[in-house]
Structures are given as structure tokens and as C-alpha cells.
């Protein structure tokens, strides 16, 4: 299906289709993407569940809010890591299930949690890289 859409687009642009999309590779990429978004959804869901007495009923809204906020933050390239944009979108998107103050706290805590996770991953990668060069 992807190849058919790409082929049509390339014909309209009068260019050859030089890339062929493998269905198995696409399915693997989809699986890894899903595997990454599950913990991201759970992190924001846990923060939202503990805020304002929302409970786990906020998980679907929180997961969707985070996906939207993350995407818009990435698209706003002048803000490093979407800082500010992601938080604004999160606060607005969480408003159906959280009060504005609770949504702001969730957005700020999410940024802190993600920054801490990024720093830990960078430290682990640095340590692993250094350990690999000494072997």
C-alpha cells in the first residue's frame, strides 16, 4: 500500500520510484514504534492519574495529549526539544480531565521525568562506550 501511494506521488512528480518499501521492515518499524509509545503513554498516564484525583480514567486522554504535544514540539524546530510548546499543548489537551493547575504540574513533571531519563540514557551510553573501548 505504501509503495502504491509513493508510486502515484512520484508519477505525478514525473520522477522514478527509486525506493522499494518492504512490508516486513515496515511492520517491524511499526512494532518498535508501538513499543516506544507504550511507556511514554504510561508515564504521562501515571502522572495524570495522581493529579487532581483523576485516576487511571485519564490514561487515554493523557496518552493522546502526550502524542500530540510531542509531535507539535518536534515540529516547532526553533524550540530545543519542543520546550514550551510541548507543555502548552499538554496543559490544553489535558483540560478535559484535569484542572488547569494540575495539568500544568503534570506537564512540568513530565518534562523533568523525560529530562532525567535522557540524562540517564546519555550517561549509560557514555559509560558503555568507554567500557567498550577499554576491552
C-alpha positions in Angstrom: 0.0 0.0 0.0 2.8 2.4 0.9 4.6 1.6 -2.3 1.4 2.3 -4.3 1.0 5.7 -2.7 4.6 6.5 -3.2 4.5 5.3 -6.8 1.5 7.5 -7.6 3.1 10.5 -6.0 6.3 10.0 -7.9 4.4 9.6 -11.2 2.7 12.9 -10.5 6.1 14.5 -9.9 7.4 12.7 -13.1 10.2 11.1 -11.1 11.2 7.4 -10.9 10.4 5.5 -7.8 13.9 4.6 -6.6 13.0 3.2 -3.2 11.1 0.0 -2.5 9.3 -0.5 0.8 9.5 -3.9 2.3 6.3 -4.9 4.2 8.2 -6.9 6.8 10.5 -3.9 7.6 7.5 -1.6 7.8 5.8 -4.0 10.2 9.0 -4.2 12.4 9.2 -0.4 12.4 5.6 -0.1 13.5 6.2 -2.7 16.2 9.2 -0.8 17.6 7.3 2.5 17.5 4.4 1.0 19.4 6.9 -0.5 21.9 8.3 3.0 22.5 4.9 4.8 22.8 3.5 2.4 25.4 5.9 3.5 28.2 5.6 7.1 27.1 1.8 6.8 27.5 2.2 5.1 30.8 4.5 7.8 32.1 2.0 10.6 31.4 -0.9 8.4 32.4 0.7 7.8 35.8 1.4 11.5 36.3 -2.2 12.4 35.3 -3.7 9.6 37.4 -2.1 11.0 40.5 -3.1 14.6 39.8 -6.4 16.2 40.8 -7.9 12.8 41.7 -8.2 11.9 38.0 -7.3 8.3 38.4 -6.5 5.9 35.6 -9.5 7.0 33.7 -7.3 9.9 32.4 -4.9 7.5 30.7 -6.5 7.6 27.2 -6.7 11.4 27.2 -3.2 11.7 28.7 -1.7 9.3 26.1 -3.3 11.2 23.2 -2.3 14.5 24.7 1.3 13.5 25.0 1.4 12.2 21.5 0.0 15.4 20.2 2.3 17.5 22.4 5.4 15.5 21.5 4.6 15.8 17.7 3.9 19.5 17.8 7.0 20.1 19.9 9.2 18.3 17.4 7.7 20.2 14.5 8.4 23.6 16.2 12.1 23.4 15.4 13.1 26.7 16.9 12.4 25.4 20.4 15.0 22.8 21.6 13.2 19.5 22.4 9.9 21.4 21.9 10.4 23.2 25.2 7.4 25.3 26.0 5.3 24.0 23.0 5.0 20.5 24.4 4.0 21.9 27.9 1.4 24.3 26.4 -0.2 21.6 24.3 -0.2 19.2 27.2 -1.9 21.7 29.5 -4.6 22.4 26.9 -5.1 18.8 25.9 -5.3 17.6 29.5 -8.0 20.2 30.3 -10.9 17.7 29.8 -9.7 15.5 32.7 -7.6 17.8 34.9 -7.9 21.3 36.3 -5.5 23.9 34.7 -3.2 23.9 37.8 -3.0 20.1 37.8 -2.4 19.9 34.1 0.5 22.4 34.4 2.0 20.4 37.2 1.7 17.2 35.1 3.3 19.0 32.1 6.2 20.3 34.2 6.8 16.9 35.9 6.7 15.2 32.6 9.4 17.4 31.3 11.5 16.7 34.4 11.0 12.9 34.2 11.9 12.9 30.5 15.0 15.1 31.0 16.1 12.8 33.8 15.6 9.8 31.6 17.5 11.4 28.8 20.4 12.2 31.1 20.5 8.7 32.5 20.4 7.2 29.0 23.3 9.5 27.9 25.3 8.6 31.0 24.7 4.9 30.4 25.7 5.2 26.7 28.8 7.1 27.7 29.7 4.5 30.3 29.1 1.7 27.8 31.1 3.4 25.1 34.0 3.9 27.5 33.8 0.3 28.7 33.8 -1.0 25.1 37.0 1.0 24.2 38.9 -0.4 27.3 38.2 -4.0 26.4 
